[in-house]
């Protein structure tokens, strides 16, 4: 992630990030929210995608268990996706590379712009164990 207009710059209510998600990886993980609910800060957000190779897509998910909403977007090159609320991770399938400009605007001013989002409790543990406790797969019968 590249902080184009990060918390260190005097931009009041705005934040702007560049995020690179290489083939076969996730970004925005663990899924997080900043829609003003569950103690999160209120920030509106858009993602402007660039995806390669031509015809490829990223998978952008917006979901909110509290509201019972789920949206899955195949984000193609130059698509703009709005985060309406809830948690929102991104995946680049194998063979696709994704880049997005991540614009955020909202209630955070000054030092408060450093305030982190709230992670999905189902996945928050990942921050303490990035290997993810992989399950050993049986490759042959014993």
C-alpha positions in Angstrom: 0.0 0.0 0.0 1.2 3.5 -0.9 -0.1 6.4 1.1 -0.7 9.1 -1.5 -2.7 11.3 0.9 -2.0 9.6 4.2 -2.7 10.7 7.8 0.6 12.6 7.9 -0.5 15.2 5.3 -2.8 18.1 6.2 -5.8 17.0 4.2 -8.5 17.2 6.9 -11.2 14.7 6.0 -9.5 12.9 3.0 -7.3 9.8 2.6 -6.0 8.4 -0.6 -4.1 5.1 -1.0 -2.7 3.1 -3.9 -3.0 -0.7 -3.4 -1.3 -3.3 -5.4 -2.8 -6.8 -5.2 -0.7 -9.4 -7.1 -2.0 -12.5 -8.7 -3.5 -15.0 -6.3 -3.5 -12.6 -3.3 -5.9 -10.6 -1.1 -5.9 -7.0 0.0 -8.0 -5.3 2.7 -7.5 -8.4 4.8 -8.7 -9.0 7.4 -12.0 -7.6 6.1 -12.6 -4.3 7.8 -15.3 -1.6 8.0 -15.4 2.1 8.6 -19.0 3.0 8.1 -19.6 4.4 11.6 -21.1 1.1 13.0 -19.7 -1.2 15.7 -17.3 1.5 16.9 -15.7 2.1 13.5 -15.0 5.6 12.2 -17.3 6.9 9.4 -15.5 7.1 6.1 -17.1 6.9 2.7 -15.0 4.9 0.2 -14.5 4.2 -3.5 -12.1 1.9 -5.4 -11.0 2.8 -8.9 -9.5 -0.4 -10.4 -6.8 -1.1 -13.0 -6.6 -4.8 -13.8 -4.1 -6.7 -16.0 -4.0 -8.6 -18.3 -6.7 -7.3 -20.5 -10.0 -9.0 -19.8 -9.0 -10.0 -16.2 -10.9 -8.9 -13.1 -10.4 -8.5 -9.3 -13.0 -9.8 -6.9 -14.4 -7.0 -4.7 -16.7 -8.1 -1.9 -18.9 -5.8 0.3 -20.7 -7.6 3.1 -22.4 -6.8 6.4 -23.7 -9.7 8.6 -25.5 -7.2 10.8 -27.6 -5.9 7.9 -27.7 -9.2 6.0 -26.2 -7.7 2.9 -23.7 -9.2 0.4 -22.3 -7.8 -2.8 -19.7 -9.5 -5.1 -18.3 -7.4 -7.9 -16.1 -8.5 -10.7 -14.0 -5.3 -10.9 -12.6 -4.9 -14.4 -10.1 -2.3 -15.6 -11.3 1.2 -14.9 -14.3 0.1 -12.9 -15.3 2.2 -9.9 -16.7 0.3 -6.9 -18.5 2.1 -4.1 -18.3 0.7 -0.5 -21.8 1.3 0.8 -20.9 -0.1 4.3 -19.8 -3.2 6.0 -16.6 -5.2 5.5 -14.8 -5.2 2.1 -11.9 -7.3 1.0 -10.4 -7.6 -2.5 -8.9 -10.7 -4.2 -6.8 -11.0 -7.4 -7.4 -14.4 -8.9 -4.4 -16.3 -10.2 -3.2 -14.8 -13.4 -4.7 -11.3 -12.7 -2.9 -8.4 -11.1 -5.0 -5.6 -9.6 -4.2 -2.0 -8.6 -6.7 0.4 -7.1 -6.9 4.0 -6.0 -8.7 3.9 -2.7 -10.4 7.3 -1.9 -11.8 7.8 1.6 -13.6 10.8 3.0 -15.5 11.3 6.2 -15.6 12.5 9.8 -11.9 12.0 10.7 -9.9 15.3 11.1 -6.3 15.8 12.0 -4.7 13.1 14.2 -8.0 11.2 14.2 -7.2 10.3 10.5 -4.9 7.6 12.0 -7.8 5.8 13.6 -7.9 2.3 12.2 -11.0 0.6 10.8 -12.8 -2.2 12.7 -11.9 -5.7 11.6 -14.5 -8.5 11.0 -14.3 -10.5 14.3 -14.5 -13.7 12.4 -11.1 -12.9 10.7 -9.4 -10.4 13.1 -7.2 -13.2 14.5 -5.3 -13.3 11.2 -3.3 -10.2 12.2 -1.6 -12.3 14.9 -1.0 -15.3 12.6 -0.5 -14.4 9.0 0.3 -18.0 8.0 -3.3 -18.7 8.7 -2.8 -22.1 10.4 -2.9 -24.1 7.1 -4.5 -27.5 7.3 -2.2 -30.3 6.2 -3.6 -32.0 3.2 -3.2 -35.8 2.8 -1.2 -36.2 -0.4 -1.2 -40.0 -0.2 -2.8 -42.6 2.0 -0.8 -43.8 5.0 
